[in-house]
Amino acid sequence: MRIAVDREACTSAGMCALTDPARFDQDEDDGRVVLLEAEARDGDPDATAAAELCPSGAVTLHW
């Protein structure tokens, strides 16, 4: 599974970084999502939760 982020859509809520800190962080300057790891095993629960909890839809999963 591949993870993608849309920094322009990001509202800096931080749910991705809180849910899956191994794959996501927040930019120190603007608080927007920073993708640390773009690959995850299919159905990875942390990556899935991060995408589901993102209020702006900035985190997406692709199979």
PDB file of N, CA, C and O in Angstrom:
ATOM      1  N   MET A   1       0.843  -1.157   0.000  1.00  0.00           N
ATOM      2  CA  MET A   1       0.000   0.000   0.000  1.00  0.00           C
ATOM      3  C   MET A   1       0.902   1.237   0.000  1.00  0.00           C
ATOM      4  O   MET A   1       1.930   1.273   0.676  1.00  0.00           O
ATOM      5  N   ARG A   2       0.504   2.230  -0.757  1.00  0.00           N
ATOM      6  CA  ARG A   2       1.264   3.482  -0.842  1.00  0.00           C
ATOM      7  C   ARG A   2       0.461   4.591  -0.158  1.00  0.00           C
ATOM      8  O   ARG A   2      -0.759   4.676  -0.306  1.00  0.00           O
ATOM      9  N   ILE A   3       1.158   5.425   0.581  1.00  0.00           N
ATOM     10  CA  ILE A   3       0.540   6.543   1.281  1.00  0.00           C
ATOM     11  C   ILE A   3       0.908   7.823   0.545  1.00  0.00           C
ATOM     12  O   ILE A   3       2.052   8.012   0.129  1.00  0.00           O
ATOM     13  N   ALA A   4      -0.079   8.697   0.393  1.00  0.00           N
ATOM     14  CA  ALA A   4       0.167   9.995  -0.234  1.00  0.00           C
ATOM     15  C   ALA A   4      -0.414  11.082   0.672  1.00  0.00           C
ATOM     16  O   ALA A   4      -1.379  10.853   1.401  1.00  0.00           O
ATOM     17  N   VAL A   5       0.190  12.259   0.610  1.00  0.00           N
ATOM     18  CA  VAL A   5      -0.331  13.388   1.373  1.00  0.00           C
ATOM     19  C   VAL A   5      -0.459  14.596   0.461  1.00  0.00           C
ATOM     20  O   VAL A   5       0.311  14.765  -0.485  1.00  0.00           O
ATOM     21  N   ASP A   6      -1.436  15.424   0.759  1.00  0.00           N
ATOM     22  CA  ASP A   6      -1.656  16.671   0.045  1.00  0.00           C
ATOM     23  C   ASP A   6      -1.416  17.800   1.044  1.00  0.00           C
ATOM     24  O   ASP A   6      -2.301  18.152   1.824  1.00  0.00           O
ATOM     25  N   ARG A   7      -0.214  18.360   1.009  1.00  0.00           N
ATOM     26  CA  ARG A   7       0.143  19.404   1.974  1.00  0.00           C
ATOM     27  C   ARG A   7      -0.734  20.645   1.829  1.00  0.00           C
ATOM     28  O   ARG A   7      -0.946  21.364   2.806  1.00  0.00           O
ATOM     29  N   GLU A   8      -1.239  20.904   0.640  1.00  0.00           N
ATOM     30  CA  GLU A   8      -2.102  22.069   0.435  1.00  0.00           C
ATOM     31  C   GLU A   8      -3.461  21.880   1.108  1.00  0.00           C
ATOM     32  O   GLU A   8      -4.062  22.850   1.570  1.00  0.00           O
ATOM     33  N   ALA A   9      -3.946  20.645   1.168  1.00  0.00           N
ATOM     34  CA  ALA A   9      -5.232  20.359   1.797  1.00  0.00           C
ATOM     35  C   ALA A   9      -5.109  20.229   3.313  1.00  0.00           C
ATOM     36  O   ALA A   9      -6.109  20.341   4.022  1.00  0.00           O
ATOM     37  N   CYS A  10      -3.922  19.999   3.810  1.00  0.00           N
ATOM     38  CA  CYS A  10      -3.688  19.775   5.236  1.00  0.00           C
ATOM     39  C   CYS A  10      -4.101  20.995   6.058  1.00  0.00           C
ATOM     40  O   CYS A  10      -3.783  22.130   5.702  1.00  0.00           O
ATOM     41  N   THR A  11      -4.814  20.751   7.160  1.00  0.00           N
ATOM     42  CA  THR A  11      -5.248  21.818   8.060  1.00  0.00           C
ATOM     43  C   THR A  11      -4.448  21.825   9.359  1.00  0.00           C
ATOM     44  O   THR A  11      -4.796  22.540  10.299  1.00  0.00           O
ATOM     45  N   SER A  12      -3.386  21.038   9.415  1.00  0.00           N
ATOM     46  CA  SER A  12      -2.482  20.995  10.573  1.00  0.00           C
ATOM     47  C   SER A  12      -3.142  20.466  11.842  1.00  0.00           C
ATOM     48  O   SER A  12      -2.758  20.851  12.946  1.00  0.00           O
ATOM     49  N   ALA A  13      -4.126  19.591  11.694  1.00  0.00           N
ATOM     50  CA  ALA A  13      -4.790  19.025  12.864  1.00  0.00           C
ATOM     51  C   ALA A  13      -3.863  18.094  13.651  1.00  0.00           C
ATOM     52  O   ALA A  13      -3.982  17.986  14.871  1.00  0.00           O
ATOM     53  N   GLY A  14      -2.946  17.425  12.957  1.00  0.00           N
ATOM     54  CA  GLY A  14      -1.969  16.573  13.615  1.00  0.00           C
ATOM     55  C   GLY A  14      -2.431  15.168  13.931  1.00  0.00           C
ATOM     56  O   GLY A  14      -1.708  14.420  14.589  1.00  0.00           O
ATOM     57  N   MET A  15      -3.612  14.789  13.480  1.00  0.00           N
ATOM     58  CA  MET A  15      -4.116  13.448  13.774  1.00  0.00           C
ATOM     59  C   MET A  15      -3.224  12.358  13.182  1.00  0.00           C
ATOM     60  O   MET A  15      -3.048  11.301  13.789  1.00  0.00           O
ATOM     61  N   CYS A  16      -2.666  12.608  12.012  1.00  0.00           N
ATOM     62  CA  CYS A  16      -1.803  11.609  11.376  1.00  0.00           C
ATOM     63  C   CYS A  16      -0.550  11.376  12.222  1.00  0.00           C
ATOM     64  O   CYS A  16      -0.167  10.230  12.459  1.00  0.00           O
ATOM     65  N   ALA A  17       0.082  12.445  12.670  1.00  0.00           N
ATOM     66  CA  ALA A  17       1.308  12.329  13.463  1.00  0.00           C
ATOM     67  C   ALA A  17       1.034  11.696  14.825  1.00  0.00           C
ATOM     68  O   ALA A  17       1.874  10.963  15.347  1.00  0.00           O
ATOM     69  N   LEU A  18      -0.121  11.969  15.397  1.00  0.00           N
ATOM     70  CA  LEU A  18      -0.486  11.356  16.677  1.00  0.00           C
ATOM     71  C   LEU A  18      -0.814   9.877  16.517  1.00  0.00           C
ATOM     72  O   LEU A  18      -0.496   9.064  17.385  1.00  0.00           O
ATOM     73  N   THR A  19      -1.452   9.535  15.400  1.00  0.00           N
ATOM     74  CA  THR A  19      -1.900   8.163  15.164  1.00  0.00           C
ATOM     75  C   THR A  19      -0.783   7.262  14.666  1.00  0.00           C
ATOM     76  O   THR A  19      -0.709   6.100  15.064  1.00  0.00           O
ATOM     77  N   ASP A  20       0.083   7.768  13.811  1.00  0.00           N
ATOM     78  CA  ASP A  20       1.150   6.955  13.210  1.00  0.00           C
ATOM     79  C   ASP A  20       2.448   7.769  13.125  1.00  0.00           C
ATOM     80  O   ASP A  20       2.856   8.180  12.039  1.00  0.00           O
ATOM     81  N   PRO A  21       3.088   7.999  14.267  1.00  0.00           N
ATOM     82  CA  PRO A  21       4.296   8.843  14.286  1.00  0.00           C
ATOM     83  C   PRO A  21       5.491   8.252  13.547  1.00  0.00           C
ATOM     84  O   PRO A  21       6.455   8.966  13.270  1.00  0.00           O
ATOM     85  N   ALA A  22       5.446   6.971  13.225  1.00  0.00           N
ATOM     86  CA  ALA A  22       6.534   6.370  12.449  1.00  0.00           C
ATOM     87  C   ALA A  22       6.475   6.801  10.988  1.00  0.00           C
ATOM     88  O   ALA A  22       7.489   6.760  10.291  1.00  0.00           O
ATOM     89  N   ARG A  23       5.297   7.215  10.515  1.00  0.00           N
ATOM     90  CA  ARG A  23       5.131   7.583   9.107  1.00  0.00           C
ATOM     91  C   ARG A  23       4.852   9.060   8.877  1.00  0.00           C
ATOM     92  O   ARG A  23       5.067   9.567   7.775  1.00  0.00           O
ATOM     93  N   PHE A  24       4.374   9.756   9.905  1.00  0.00           N
ATOM     94  CA  PHE A  24       3.960  11.147   9.734  1.00  0.00           C
ATOM     95  C   PHE A  24       4.575  12.044  10.800  1.00  0.00           C
ATOM     96  O   PHE A  24       4.808  11.631  11.936  1.00  0.00           O
ATOM     97  N   ASP A  25       4.827  13.267  10.400  1.00  0.00           N
ATOM     98  CA  ASP A  25       5.280  14.303  11.323  1.00  0.00           C
ATOM     99  C   ASP A  25       4.606  15.592  10.880  1.00  0.00           C
ATOM    100  O   ASP A  25       3.871  15.615   9.893  1.00  0.00           O
ATOM    101  N   GLN A  26       4.863  16.663  11.620  1.00  0.00           N
ATOM    102  CA  GLN A  26       4.342  17.967  11.240  1.00  0.00           C
ATOM    103  C   GLN A  26       5.502  18.929  11.041  1.00  0.00           C
ATOM    104  O   GLN A  26       6.462  18.934  11.812  1.00  0.00           O
ATOM    105  N   ASP A  27       5.400  19.737  10.007  1.00  0.00           N
ATOM    106  CA  ASP A  27       6.415  20.737   9.703  1.00  0.00           C
ATOM    107  C   ASP A  27       6.479  21.746  10.848  1.00  0.00           C
ATOM    108  O   ASP A  27       5.449  22.247  11.299  1.00  0.00           O
ATOM    109  N   GLU A  28       7.670  22.038  11.307  1.00  0.00           N
ATOM    110  CA  GLU A  28       7.836  22.973  12.419  1.00  0.00           C
ATOM    111  C   GLU A  28       7.412  24.391  12.061  1.00  0.00           C
ATOM    112  O   GLU A  28       7.023  25.157  12.943  1.00  0.00           O
ATOM    113  N   ASP A  29       7.479  24.750  10.799  1.00  0.00           N
ATOM    114  CA  ASP A  29       7.143  26.114  10.387  1.00  0.00           C
ATOM    115  C   ASP A  29       5.644  26.337  10.199  1.00  0.00           C
ATOM    116  O   ASP A  29       5.103  27.335  10.676  1.00  0.00           O
ATOM    117  N   ASP A  30       4.968  25.415   9.507  1.00  0.00           N
ATOM    118  CA  ASP A  30       3.557  25.654   9.216  1.00  0.00           C
ATOM    119  C   ASP A  30       2.609  24.604   9.798  1.00  0.00           C
ATOM    120  O   ASP A  30       1.392  24.731   9.665  1.00  0.00           O
ATOM    121  N   GLY A  31       3.149  23.579  10.435  1.00  0.00           N
ATOM    122  CA  GLY A  31       2.318  22.557  11.069  1.00  0.00           C
ATOM    123  C   GLY A  31       1.700  21.551  10.124  1.00  0.00           C
ATOM    124  O   GLY A  31       0.982  20.651  10.560  1.00  0.00           O
ATOM    125  N   ARG A  32       1.965  21.687   8.844  1.00  0.00           N
ATOM    126  CA  ARG A  32       1.374  20.755   7.876  1.00  0.00           C
ATOM    127  C   ARG A  32       2.082  19.411   7.889  1.00  0.00           C
ATOM    128  O   ARG A  32       3.217  19.283   8.349  1.00  0.00           O
ATOM    129  N   VAL A  33       1.389  18.431   7.380  1.00  0.00           N
ATOM    130  CA  VAL A  33       1.871  17.052   7.372  1.00  0.00           C
ATOM    131  C   VAL A  33       3.202  16.914   6.631  1.00  0.00           C
ATOM    132  O   VAL A  33       3.441  17.553   5.607  1.00  0.00           O
ATOM    133  N   VAL A  34       4.054  16.057   7.187  1.00  0.00           N
ATOM    134  CA  VAL A  34       5.294  15.643   6.545  1.00  0.00           C
ATOM    135  C   VAL A  34       5.252  14.121   6.497  1.00  0.00           C
ATOM    136  O   VAL A  34       5.124  13.467   7.532  1.00  0.00           O
ATOM    137  N   LEU A  35       5.360  13.565   5.311  1.00  0.00           N
ATOM    138  CA  LEU A  35       5.343  12.113   5.140  1.00  0.00           C
ATOM    139  C   LEU A  35       6.753  11.567   5.312  1.00  0.00           C
ATOM    140  O   LEU A  35       7.661  11.925   4.562  1.00  0.00           O
ATOM    141  N   LEU A  36       6.931  10.703   6.298  1.00  0.00           N
ATOM    142  CA  LEU A  36       8.240  10.122   6.580  1.00  0.00           C
ATOM    143  C   LEU A  36       8.460   8.798   5.869  1.00  0.00           C
ATOM    144  O   LEU A  36       9.593   8.453   5.532  1.00  0.00           O
ATOM    145  N   GLU A  37       7.388   8.054   5.639  1.00  0.00           N
ATOM    146  CA  GLU A  37       7.473   6.721   5.021  1.00  0.00           C
ATOM    147  C   GLU A  37       6.244   6.533   4.146  1.00  0.00           C
ATOM    148  O   GLU A  37       5.120   6.526   4.650  1.00  0.00           O
ATOM    149  N   ALA A  38       6.444   6.381   2.844  1.00  0.00           N
ATOM    150  CA  ALA A  38       5.327   6.302   1.901  1.00  0.00           C
ATOM    151  C   ALA A  38       4.814   4.889   1.661  1.00  0.00           C
ATOM    152  O   ALA A  38       3.818   4.709   0.961  1.00  0.00           O
ATOM    153  N   GLU A  39       5.462   3.902   2.218  1.00  0.00           N
ATOM    154  CA  GLU A  39       5.031   2.515   2.009  1.00  0.00           C
ATOM    155  C   GLU A  39       4.537   1.905   3.322  1.00  0.00           C
ATOM    156  O   GLU A  39       5.090   2.163   4.391  1.00  0.00           O
ATOM    157  N   ALA A  40       3.489   1.093   3.217  1.00  0.00           N
ATOM    158  CA  ALA A  40       2.973   0.343   4.367  1.00  0.00           C
ATOM    159  C   ALA A  40       2.399  -0.963   3.843  1.00  0.00           C
ATOM    160  O   ALA A  40       2.009  -1.057   2.679  1.00  0.00           O
ATOM    161  N   ARG A  41       2.350  -1.948   4.689  1.00  0.00           N
ATOM    162  CA  ARG A  41       1.744  -3.205   4.261  1.00  0.00           C
ATOM    163  C   ARG A  41       0.239  -3.001   4.105  1.00  0.00           C
ATOM    164  O   ARG A  41      -0.356  -2.189   4.813  1.00  0.00           O
ATOM    165  N   ASP A  42      -0.363  -3.724   3.194  1.00  0.00           N
ATOM    166  CA  ASP A  42      -1.797  -3.580   2.942  1.00  0.00           C
ATOM    167  C   ASP A  42      -2.579  -3.757   4.240  1.00  0.00           C
ATOM    168  O   ASP A  42      -2.378  -4.719   4.980  1.00  0.00           O
ATOM    169  N   GLY A  43      -3.463  -2.820   4.492  1.00  0.00           N
ATOM    170  CA  GLY A  43      -4.316  -2.895   5.662  1.00  0.00           C
ATOM    171  C   GLY A  43      -3.646  -2.504   6.965  1.00  0.00           C
ATOM    172  O   GLY A  43      -4.205  -2.740   8.036  1.00  0.00           O
ATOM    173  N   ASP A  44      -2.456  -1.908   6.901  1.00  0.00           N
ATOM    174  CA  ASP A  44      -1.762  -1.498   8.124  1.00  0.00           C
ATOM    175  C   ASP A  44      -2.713  -0.655   8.977  1.00  0.00           C
ATOM    176  O   ASP A  44      -3.219   0.365   8.507  1.00  0.00           O
ATOM    177  N   PRO A  45      -2.960  -1.067  10.223  1.00  0.00           N
ATOM    178  CA  PRO A  45      -3.972  -0.378  11.028  1.00  0.00           C
ATOM    179  C   PRO A  45      -3.613   1.075  11.368  1.00  0.00           C
ATOM    180  O   PRO A  45      -4.506   1.919  11.433  1.00  0.00           O
ATOM    181  N   ASP A  46      -2.349   1.380  11.584  1.00  0.00           N
ATOM    182  CA  ASP A  46      -1.971   2.746  11.924  1.00  0.00           C
ATOM    183  C   ASP A  46      -2.100   3.678  10.726  1.00  0.00           C
ATOM    184  O   ASP A  46      -2.619   4.787  10.854  1.00  0.00           O
ATOM    185  N   ALA A  47      -1.636   3.238   9.572  1.00  0.00           N
ATOM    186  CA  ALA A  47      -1.762   4.054   8.359  1.00  0.00           C
ATOM    187  C   ALA A  47      -3.229   4.236   7.984  1.00  0.00           C
ATOM    188  O   ALA A  47      -3.636   5.326   7.582  1.00  0.00           O
ATOM    189  N   THR A  48      -4.017   3.189   8.112  1.00  0.00           N
ATOM    190  CA  THR A  48      -5.445   3.266   7.808  1.00  0.00           C
ATOM    191  C   THR A  48      -6.141   4.246   8.742  1.00  0.00           C
ATOM    192  O   THR A  48      -6.944   5.065   8.297  1.00  0.00           O
ATOM    193  N   ALA A  49      -5.838   4.166  10.028  1.00  0.00           N
ATOM    194  CA  ALA A  49      -6.444   5.078  11.000  1.00  0.00           C
ATOM    195  C   ALA A  49      -6.039   6.520  10.725  1.00  0.00           C
ATOM    196  O   ALA A  49      -6.865   7.427  10.828  1.00  0.00           O
ATOM    197  N   ALA A  50      -4.778   6.737  10.378  1.00  0.00           N
ATOM    198  CA  ALA A  50      -4.317   8.098  10.084  1.00  0.00           C
ATOM    199  C   ALA A  50      -5.106   8.696   8.926  1.00  0.00           C
ATOM    200  O   ALA A  50      -5.504   9.860   8.983  1.00  0.00           O
ATOM    201  N   ALA A  51      -5.335   7.916   7.880  1.00  0.00           N
ATOM    202  CA  ALA A  51      -6.100   8.398   6.732  1.00  0.00           C
ATOM    203  C   ALA A  51      -7.561   8.639   7.114  1.00  0.00           C
ATOM    204  O   ALA A  51      -8.148   9.642   6.709  1.00  0.00           O
ATOM    205  N   GLU A  52      -8.145   7.735   7.882  1.00  0.00           N
ATOM    206  CA  GLU A  52      -9.549   7.873   8.267  1.00  0.00           C
ATOM    207  C   GLU A  52      -9.770   9.054   9.208  1.00  0.00           C
ATOM    208  O   GLU A  52     -10.815   9.701   9.148  1.00  0.00           O
ATOM    209  N   LEU A  53      -8.806   9.341  10.069  1.00  0.00           N
ATOM    210  CA  LEU A  53      -8.960  10.409  11.057  1.00  0.00           C
ATOM    211  C   LEU A  53      -8.583  11.795  10.541  1.00  0.00           C
ATOM    212  O   LEU A  53      -8.862  12.796  11.201  1.00  0.00           O
ATOM    213  N   CYS A  54      -7.960  11.862   9.381  1.00  0.00           N
ATOM    214  CA  CYS A  54      -7.563  13.163   8.830  1.00  0.00           C
ATOM    215  C   CYS A  54      -8.816  13.977   8.485  1.00  0.00           C
ATOM    216  O   CYS A  54      -9.579  13.591   7.600  1.00  0.00           O
ATOM    217  N   PRO A  55      -9.030  15.098   9.179  1.00  0.00           N
ATOM    218  CA  PRO A  55     -10.261  15.850   8.935  1.00  0.00           C
ATOM    219  C   PRO A  55     -10.344  16.521   7.563  1.00  0.00           C
ATOM    220  O   PRO A  55     -11.437  16.841   7.095  1.00  0.00           O
ATOM    221  N   SER A  56      -9.208  16.733   6.924  1.00  0.00           N
ATOM    222  CA  SER A  56      -9.211  17.399   5.624  1.00  0.00           C
ATOM    223  C   SER A  56      -9.080  16.444   4.446  1.00  0.00           C
ATOM    224  O   SER A  56      -9.186  16.861   3.292  1.00  0.00           O
ATOM    225  N   GLY A  57      -8.847  15.151   4.734  1.00  0.00           N
ATOM    226  CA  GLY A  57      -8.637  14.188   3.659  1.00  0.00           C
ATOM    227  C   GLY A  57      -7.286  14.309   2.985  1.00  0.00           C
ATOM    228  O   GLY A  57      -7.102  13.850   1.858  1.00  0.00           O
ATOM    229  N   ALA A  58      -6.331  14.934   3.682  1.00  0.00           N
ATOM    230  CA  ALA A  58      -5.004  15.162   3.096  1.00  0.00           C
ATOM    231  C   ALA A  58      -4.166  13.887   3.032  1.00  0.00           C
ATOM    232  O   ALA A  58      -3.187  13.831   2.287  1.00  0.00           O
ATOM    233  N   VAL A  59      -4.535  12.863   3.802  1.00  0.00           N
ATOM    234  CA  VAL A  59      -3.811  11.580   3.792  1.00  0.00           C
ATOM    235  C   VAL A  59      -4.656  10.573   3.028  1.00  0.00           C
ATOM    236  O   VAL A  59      -5.812  10.337   3.377  1.00  0.00           O
ATOM    237  N   THR A  60      -4.090   9.985   1.997  1.00  0.00           N
ATOM    238  CA  THR A  60      -4.811   8.992   1.208  1.00  0.00           C
ATOM    239  C   THR A  60      -3.972   7.726   1.060  1.00  0.00           C
ATOM    240  O   THR A  60      -2.742   7.771   1.085  1.00  0.00           O
ATOM    241  N   LEU A  61      -4.656   6.610   0.909  1.00  0.00           N
ATOM    242  CA  LEU A  61      -4.009   5.305   0.751  1.00  0.00           C
ATOM    243  C   LEU A  61      -4.321   4.769  -0.642  1.00  0.00           C
ATOM    244  O   LEU A  61      -5.442   4.897  -1.135  1.00  0.00           O
ATOM    245  N   HIS A  62      -3.317   4.169  -1.264  1.00  0.00           N
ATOM    246  CA  HIS A  62      -3.458   3.641  -2.622  1.00  0.00           C
ATOM    247  C   HIS A  62      -2.912   2.219  -2.681  1.00  0.00           C
ATOM    248  O   HIS A  62      -1.807   1.947  -2.211  1.00  0.00           O
ATOM    249  N   TRP A  63      -3.708   1.303  -3.271  1.00  0.00           N
ATOM    250  CA  TRP A  63      -3.278  -0.094  -3.394  1.00  0.00           C
ATOM    251  C   TRP A  63      -2.882  -0.381  -4.800  1.00  0.00           C
ATOM    252  O   TRP A  63      -2.489  -1.505  -5.113  1.00  0.00           O
TER     253      TRP A  63
END
